[in-house]
Amino acid sequence: MSEREKMSLKMRLKNNKTFMKIYDRLLPYYCIYFTKSAVKMLYKQTFQRPLDLENPRDLNEKVQWLKVYEYKNNPLVEKCADKYRVREYVRELGCEEIMNNLLAVYHKPYDIRIDNLPEKFVMKLNRGAGMNFICEDKSKITLQQIQTMAKKWFHAECGERYGELHYRKSKPCILFEKYLGDDEGNYPVDYKVYVFGGKAHIVEICVGRKEHVKFLHVDCNYKRVNYGIKKYSDEFLPEKPKNFDKMIQYAEVLGRPFAHVRVDFYIYKDKILLGEMTFTNSGGFDNYLTQDALNIMGDLLILPERKGKK
């Protein structure tokens, strides 16, 4: 079959609704049992070029390598990627002061009760990404709505379809944490610290999470670096927090055992609070960072020796 015929076949299959339904249903299982082949396929679909796992170079490629060879059976990564169990890791390091207040934990959706919760709170699933809810007025939501949302999250895929299998072994639970917004409903600035080999190098700053989100990058001296594909004027740079350097220290303590981790923080009323620890930025399919940035961070990520390889 010629390349032209292959492309024609792919287009016909993509336009076939029955085929796409079957593909969508089977993809998570393909990623679980044939992880290497699956991430190669997904990478090529995303970037229109093959993934060379024998010689990965940029950050995306090396994250794919970690997914295949390092994270499938790594108890510490599994623990720290779990938004509930990571609290134990933080306590073991003597850094419990950076944890947000935990209001309640539920291991079954229909055990959830909200009577004793404050009027404002944050609800989140302990694994995966994107499953969180910020309640700014408890009177506008019912217990049934909360329980239904939790049930949906419990049954949702948690990274399987992208080969992020370190989420799979975490038993799902629902966390309720303290609300961190101000009286006007503004959320604190989000600081994502990229740590390589226990050393922080780049901080991604996210401002305006509620609307008109803006991202920018600074180094650990709080100097602007143009890593994102969107360019903002220098006037956009927020004032350096007075405890920025302390936050960097926390990131390096938490990230010390790992070849790479992104440690996310909030600074709320001058207090440093841990958001989460992320081991697979954008699943290894990051299209926000420039290629130069991906190359620079790829050079910083020194991969461990492959398990089982002599």
C-alpha positions as CSV (number, residue, x, y, z in Angstrom):
1,M,0.0,0.0,0.0
2,S,1.4,3.4,-1.0
3,E,1.7,6.3,1.5
4,R,-1.2,8.0,-0.4
5,E,-3.4,5.0,0.0
6,K,-2.5,4.8,3.7
7,M,-3.5,8.4,4.3
8,S,-6.7,7.9,2.4
9,L,-7.5,4.9,4.6
10,K,-6.8,6.8,7.8
11,M,-9.1,9.6,6.8
12,R,-11.9,7.2,6.0
13,L,-11.5,5.5,9.4
14,K,-11.4,8.8,11.2
15,N,-14.7,9.8,9.6
16,N,-16.3,6.4,10.5
17,K,-18.2,7.0,13.7
18,T,-18.5,3.3,14.6
19,F,-14.7,2.8,14.2
20,M,-14.0,5.9,16.3
21,K,-16.3,4.6,19.1
22,I,-14.5,1.3,19.1
23,Y,-11.1,3.0,19.0
24,D,-12.1,5.3,21.9
25,R,-13.2,2.4,24.0
26,L,-10.2,0.2,23.3
27,L,-7.4,2.9,23.6
28,P,-7.1,2.8,27.4
29,Y,-6.6,-1.0,27.3
30,Y,-4.1,-0.7,24.5
31,C,-2.1,1.9,26.7
32,I,-2.3,-0.4,29.7
33,Y,-1.1,-3.6,28.1
34,F,1.0,-2.3,25.2
35,T,2.3,0.9,26.7
36,K,5.3,1.3,24.5
37,S,3.5,0.8,21.2
38,A,0.6,3.0,22.4
39,V,2.7,6.1,23.4
40,K,4.6,5.8,20.1
41,M,1.3,5.8,18.2
42,L,-0.2,8.7,20.2
43,Y,3.1,10.7,19.9
44,K,3.1,10.3,16.1
45,Q,-0.6,11.3,15.9
46,T,0.1,14.4,17.9
47,F,3.3,15.7,16.4
48,Q,3.3,14.0,13.0
49,R,6.8,12.5,13.6
50,P,8.0,9.2,15.1
51,L,9.0,8.9,18.7
52,D,12.6,7.5,19.2
53,L,12.6,6.0,22.7
54,E,16.1,4.7,22.2
55,N,17.4,8.3,21.8
56,P,14.9,10.7,23.4
57,R,16.0,14.3,23.4
58,D,13.4,17.0,24.3
59,L,11.2,17.1,27.4
60,N,8.2,15.5,25.7
61,E,10.2,12.6,24.4
62,K,11.9,12.0,27.7
63,V,8.5,12.1,29.6
64,Q,7.3,9.4,27.2
65,W,10.4,7.4,28.0
66,L,9.7,7.8,31.7
67,K,6.1,6.6,31.2
68,V,7.2,3.5,29.4
69,Y,10.3,2.5,31.5
70,E,10.1,4.2,34.9
71,Y,6.6,5.1,36.0
72,K,4.6,1.9,35.4
73,N,5.8,0.3,38.6
74,N,7.3,3.1,40.8
75,P,5.7,3.1,44.3
76,L,7.1,6.5,45.2
77,V,5.9,8.2,42.0
78,E,2.5,6.6,42.5
79,K,2.4,7.9,46.1
80,C,3.4,11.4,45.2
81,A,1.1,11.7,42.2
82,D,-1.8,10.9,44.5
83,K,-3.1,14.2,46.0
84,Y,-4.1,12.4,49.2
85,R,-1.1,10.1,49.8
86,V,1.4,12.8,48.9
87,R,0.5,14.4,52.3
88,E,2.3,11.5,54.0
89,Y,5.4,12.0,51.8
90,V,5.4,15.7,52.7
91,R,5.1,14.9,56.4
92,E,7.9,12.4,56.3
93,L,10.1,15.2,54.9
94,G,9.1,17.6,57.8
95,C,7.3,20.0,55.4
96,E,3.7,19.5,56.6
97,E,3.3,23.3,57.0
98,I,2.9,23.6,53.2
99,M,-0.2,21.5,53.1
100,N,-3.6,23.2,52.6
101,N,-6.2,22.4,55.3
102,L,-7.9,19.1,54.7
103,L,-11.6,19.4,55.6
104,A,-12.8,15.9,54.9
105,V,-11.9,12.7,52.9
106,Y,-14.4,10.2,51.5
107,H,-13.7,6.9,49.9
108,K,-17.3,6.3,48.7
109,P,-19.3,8.9,46.8
110,Y,-22.5,8.3,48.7
111,D,-20.8,8.6,52.1
112,I,-20.2,12.3,51.3
113,R,-21.7,14.8,53.6
114,I,-21.5,18.6,53.2
115,D,-23.3,19.8,56.3
116,N,-20.1,20.5,58.3
117,L,-18.3,22.0,55.4
118,P,-17.8,25.8,55.2
119,E,-19.7,27.9,52.7
120,K,-16.7,27.9,50.4
121,F,-14.5,24.9,49.7
122,V,-12.5,23.0,47.1
123,M,-13.5,19.4,46.1
124,K,-11.1,17.2,44.2
125,L,-10.4,13.7,43.2
126,N,-7.0,12.4,44.5
127,R,-5.8,11.1,41.1
128,G,-5.7,12.2,37.5
129,A,-6.1,15.7,36.3
130,G,-9.0,18.2,35.8
131,M,-11.4,16.6,38.3
132,N,-11.9,19.4,40.8
133,F,-14.7,21.7,41.8
134,I,-14.5,25.1,43.5
135,C,-17.6,25.9,45.5
136,E,-18.0,29.6,46.3
137,D,-21.5,29.3,47.7
138,K,-22.7,26.1,49.3
139,S,-26.3,27.2,49.2
140,K,-26.3,27.0,45.4
141,I,-25.4,23.3,45.2
142,T,-27.1,20.2,46.6
143,L,-25.6,17.1,48.3
144,Q,-27.0,15.0,45.4
145,Q,-25.1,17.1,42.9
146,I,-21.9,16.7,44.8
147,Q,-22.4,12.9,45.2
148,T,-23.2,12.6,41.5
149,M,-20.1,14.5,40.5
150,A,-18.0,12.3,42.8
151,K,-19.5,9.1,41.3
152,K,-18.6,10.3,37.8
153,W,-15.0,11.1,38.9
154,F,-14.7,7.7,40.6
155,H,-15.4,5.9,37.3
156,A,-13.4,8.2,35.1
157,E,-10.2,7.2,33.4
158,C,-7.2,8.6,35.2
159,G,-4.4,8.8,32.6
160,E,-4.8,5.4,31.0
161,R,-5.5,6.7,27.5
162,Y,-2.3,8.6,27.5
163,G,-0.1,5.9,29.1
164,E,0.1,7.7,32.5
165,L,-0.2,4.5,34.4
166,H,1.2,5.7,37.7
167,Y,-2.3,7.0,38.5
168,R,-3.9,3.6,38.2
169,K,-2.9,2.1,41.5
170,S,-4.2,4.9,43.6
171,K,-7.6,4.0,45.1
172,P,-10.0,6.9,44.4
173,C,-11.1,9.2,47.1
174,I,-12.6,12.6,47.3
175,L,-10.8,15.4,49.2
176,F,-12.4,18.6,50.5
177,E,-9.9,21.4,51.2
178,K,-9.9,25.0,52.3
179,Y,-11.0,27.5,49.7
180,L,-8.1,29.9,48.8
181,G,-9.8,32.7,46.9
182,D,-10.3,36.2,48.2
183,D,-13.6,38.0,48.8
184,E,-13.8,39.1,45.2
185,G,-13.5,35.5,44.0
186,N,-9.9,35.9,42.8
187,Y,-7.7,32.8,43.1
188,P,-4.0,32.9,44.2
189,V,-1.3,32.9,41.6
190,D,-0.1,29.4,40.7
191,Y,3.6,28.6,40.6
192,K,4.8,25.5,38.8
193,V,8.4,24.7,39.6
194,Y,10.2,22.4,37.1
195,V,12.7,20.3,39.1
196,F,15.4,18.2,37.4
197,G,17.6,15.9,39.4
198,G,16.6,17.7,42.6
199,K,17.5,21.1,41.3
200,A,14.8,23.7,40.4
201,H,15.4,25.5,37.1
202,I,12.3,27.1,35.7
203,V,9.0,28.4,37.3
204,E,5.8,28.7,35.3
205,I,3.6,31.4,36.7
206,C,-0.1,31.2,36.0
207,V,-2.2,34.3,36.7
208,G,-6.0,34.8,36.4
209,R,-7.1,31.1,36.7
210,K,-10.8,32.2,36.7
211,E,-10.7,34.0,33.4
212,H,-8.2,35.5,31.0
213,V,-5.5,33.1,32.0
214,K,-1.9,34.1,31.4
215,F,1.3,32.1,31.7
216,L,4.9,33.2,31.8
217,H,8.2,31.7,32.8
218,V,11.0,32.9,35.1
219,D,14.2,31.4,36.2
220,C,15.0,30.8,39.9
221,N,16.4,34.4,40.1
222,Y,12.9,35.6,39.0
223,K,14.2,36.8,35.6
224,R,11.9,36.4,32.6
225,V,12.6,33.6,30.1
226,N,10.6,33.2,26.9
227,Y,9.6,29.6,27.1
228,G,5.9,29.8,26.1
229,I,4.6,30.1,22.6
230,K,2.5,33.1,23.7
231,K,4.6,36.3,24.4
232,Y,3.5,38.8,27.0
233,S,5.0,42.2,27.6
234,D,7.5,42.6,30.5
235,E,4.9,44.7,32.2
236,F,2.9,41.5,32.9
237,L,5.5,40.1,35.3
238,P,3.9,40.1,38.7
239,E,5.9,41.4,41.7
240,K,8.3,38.7,43.1
241,P,6.8,37.2,46.2
242,K,8.8,37.7,49.3
243,N,8.9,34.0,50.0
244,F,9.7,33.0,46.4
245,D,13.2,31.7,47.3
246,K,11.7,29.6,50.2
247,M,9.3,28.1,47.7
248,I,12.2,27.0,45.5
249,Q,13.8,25.3,48.4
250,Y,10.6,23.4,49.2
251,A,10.4,22.3,45.5
252,E,14.0,21.0,45.6
253,V,13.4,19.1,48.9
254,L,10.3,17.4,47.5
255,G,11.8,16.7,44.1
256,R,15.1,15.3,45.3
257,P,14.5,11.6,44.6
258,F,13.2,12.1,41.1
259,A,14.8,12.6,37.6
260,H,12.1,15.1,37.0
261,V,9.0,16.4,38.7
262,R,6.9,19.6,38.5
263,V,6.0,20.8,41.9
264,D,3.0,23.2,42.0
265,F,2.4,25.8,44.7
266,Y,0.1,28.6,45.6
267,I,1.1,31.5,47.8
268,Y,-1.9,32.5,49.8
269,K,-1.7,35.4,52.2
270,D,2.1,35.1,52.2
271,K,1.9,31.3,53.0
272,I,3.4,28.7,50.7
273,L,0.9,25.9,50.0
274,L,1.5,22.7,47.9
275,G,-0.9,22.2,45.0
276,E,0.3,18.9,43.6
277,M,3.3,17.0,42.2
278,T,3.2,16.3,38.5
279,F,5.4,13.7,36.8
280,T,4.1,13.8,33.2
281,N,3.7,17.4,32.1
282,S,0.8,17.5,29.6
283,G,1.2,13.7,29.4
284,G,4.4,14.2,27.3
285,F,2.3,16.0,24.6
286,D,3.1,19.6,25.6
287,N,2.4,22.0,22.7
288,Y,2.5,25.2,24.8
289,L,6.2,25.4,25.3
290,T,8.5,26.5,22.4
291,Q,10.7,23.8,20.9
292,D,13.7,25.6,22.2
293,A,12.3,25.4,25.7
294,L,11.5,21.7,25.3
295,N,15.1,21.1,24.1
296,I,16.6,23.0,27.0
297,M,14.5,21.1,29.6
298,G,15.2,17.9,27.7
299,D,18.9,18.5,28.3
300,L,18.3,19.1,32.0
301,L,16.4,15.8,32.4
302,I,19.0,13.1,32.9
303,L,17.1,9.8,32.5
304,P,17.8,7.0,35.0
305,E,19.2,3.7,33.9
306,R,16.5,1.6,32.3
307,K,15.2,-1.1,34.6
308,G,16.1,-4.6,33.6
309,K,18.6,-3.4,31.0
310,K,22.1,-4.6,31.3
